């Protein structure tokens, strides 16, 4: 996060920046750090599946479990972007993106599925804790949320933007 913030403050690319050997090395280090953090979150997820948490309501515990599971899957989806060397599929998604997020309106954008899936870690527990309070509804929410993230991924891989404006 430090490298990303530092580069953003300088107006420089952090991701896919191979303009020098230093930036190539920092991009690789960033990728290794992301992998390590994702694996650690996966380990925490295993603890939530195997441990006992008597003070947590079961619906909340399941929301945490499903949130971590989706987080890990869609964090590793970032490897598709790394292998692709870009977040865009089907053309350059740079410029003329959605306001604030800058997601492509012309081509597939892998960042959308990455964003949606990784934020299951926050969305599912919050919605479960404040609104659902039922295991069945939490599982339904987790399945629907996972399907939404998967839909975003399939759209991007098929070179289709999530939202298109002509």
Buried (B, 14 or more C-beta within 10 A) or exposed (E): EEBEEEBEEEEEBBBBBEEEEEBEEBBEEBBEEBBEEBEEBBEBBEEBEEEEEEEBBEBBBBBBBBBBBBBBBBBBBBEBBBEBEBBBBBEEBEEEBBEEEBBBBBBBBBBBBBBBBBBBBEBBBEBBBEEBEBBEBBBEBBEEBBEBBBBBBEBBBEBBBBEEEE
